[in-house]
Amino acid sequence: MIDVAQDPMDKPALAQRIVDAAYLTGSFTLRSGQTSDFYFDKYRFEALPALLDPIATHMAKLIPPQTEVLAGLELGGVPIATALSLKTGLPAVFVRKERKDYGTCRIAEGIDFAGKRVTVVEDVITTGGQVIASAQDLRDEGAIVSDVLCALLRADEGIARLQIADLTLHPLFRLADMPIPD
């Protein structure tokens, strides 16, 4: 079992601090192409050690025990995977959206993960489209991928789509957990 330090703040307080730092209103186009009148700017909470640290502390408890490698998705999953790696001692890889055509030409940078149980780490999930694509890329390179962690699940649609792709989602927060102002 992974040893995680004492909670620096409880989850409701953390949810409030995330909303205070990252909840925006306006008109936004999401990665899925959907439009929304609100947005969680994950970089606003990932760039703040006072928020990233407790997020990682709470997310570390969600890591399946069989995990051998954490896979942070470009770009928002990378800081969370790094923080989780520091908390747990698990190695991390960093997954590109597209394979680069120079240098190592790899889809994921870091340690060799072929044949290892890899847990995907993402920041915010709405439909799960990029998670599904990246999990398949990792599988194509020999990883055993069955679990996904995210800081925030925006829509339950993401759960169903991930299940179809044989992925189990472990969200730290769901949208209903967030104290969004009226």
N, C-alpha and C positions, 0 to 999 in steps of 0.2 A: 504494500500500500504506500502511496505517496504521502510523505510527511509535509503538511502545509502549516505554516505559522498561524498563530491566533488571528482571527478576523480583525482587520484594522477598522472596519466599520460594518454595521449590519446592512443587509441587502436593501431594505427600504430607504435607508439614508443614502446608499450608493446610487440607487435608482433616481432619487431626487437630485443628487449632484450631477448625474449624467444629463438629466433633463435640463438643469440649469446651464450646463456648459455647452450642450450640443443640439438641443431641440430648436429648430428653426421653422418659421411659417413663411408662406409665400407660394410660388408655383415652381415645382421641381419635376424634372424628368428623371426617373429612376433607371438603373441599369437595364431593367426588364423592358423598358420602353413605356411603362405606365407613368401617368402623371399623378402627382400628389400635392396636397396643400400644406404638407409638413414634411420635414426631413430631419433625420438624425445625422449631423455632420460628425462622423466617427473620428475624424482627425482632431476634432476639438477635445475629445476625451482621451484619445490614444497619445496625444502629444503632452499630456499633463501627468507627470509621475504620480501626483496625489490621487489621480483617478485610475490610471493604468495599473498601478500596484494593487489596489483592492480588487479591481476587476480580475486580474490574474489570480489573486488569492482565492477568490470565489470560484473562478472557472477551473482552477486546478482540481477542485473536488469533483468536477464533472468528468475528468479524464478517465476513460475506461481503463481498468487495471491491466489489460493485456497490451496497452499501447507501448510501442518501442520507439516511435518517432513522431514528432509533431510536424505538421505541414502547414505553414502559414501561406495563405493565398495573397498574391500581389493585389494591391498594395496594403490594404487595411488589415489583413490577417497577419502580416509580417511582424508588426510591433507586439501584437498580442501573443503570437507564438514565441517570440523572443522572451517576453516577460514570463510566460509559462515555463519555458525552458530553464530560465534562471531560478524560478521557484521550485521546480521539480527535479532538475538534473537530467531531464529527458533531452536528447538531441533534437535539433530542428532542421528542416529543409524549407526552402523558400521557393514557392511555385509560381512560375510565370504564367501569364494568360496565353502567351504564344512562345513557342520555342525560339530562342534567338538563333541567328544564322552566322554567328561568329564565336570565337573562343571555344568553350566546351560544347556549345550547341545543345545544351540540356534544357529540359522543361522545368527542372527543379535543381536548385543549387544547394550544396551542403554535403552531408554524408551520403554514403550509398544506402539506399533504402529498399532495394530489391529484396523480396522475400520477407520483409519486416512488416509488422502491424503498424500502420500509419493512421493517425487521427488527424483529420483536416481541421484547421482553425480558420474561422472567418469572423469578421466584425459584425456586420448587419446582413441578415438574409430576408429577402422578400419572397421571391419565387424559387430560389435555389439554383438558377440556371448556371452561374459560373461555378458554383460548388460541384454540381454534377459533371460539368465539363472537366474541371481540374481533377476530380476524383478519378475520372476515366483515364485522363493523361497519366496519373500516378499508377493506376492499375496496369496500363499499357507498358509501363516501365518496370513492372514486377512487384509493386507494392500490394499489400493486403489492406484494403481500405473498406471499413464498414461503419465508421463513426465520424461524426462532424460536431464540432463545438462552435457556438457563436455567442457573441456578447448580447445581441438583440435579434429576436425573431419578429419582424414587422408584420408578417401575415402567415396564417396557418397553411396557406397554399404551399408554402415552402416545405412543410412537413410531408405532405402527400407526394409531392414531386420527388423529394429525396427518398421516400420509402420505395417508390417505383424503381429507383436506381439502386436499391439494396443498401441504402445509407440510413443510419439512425441518427437523428438530430438530438443534441443536448444543449438547449439554449440556457444561458444564464438568466436572461429576462425575455419575457414575451411583451408585446405592446401593451397588453392589459395590466402588466406589472408597473408600467411607467406612470408617474403622477403628472400626466400631461395637463397643462392649464386649459380651462374652458375658454 
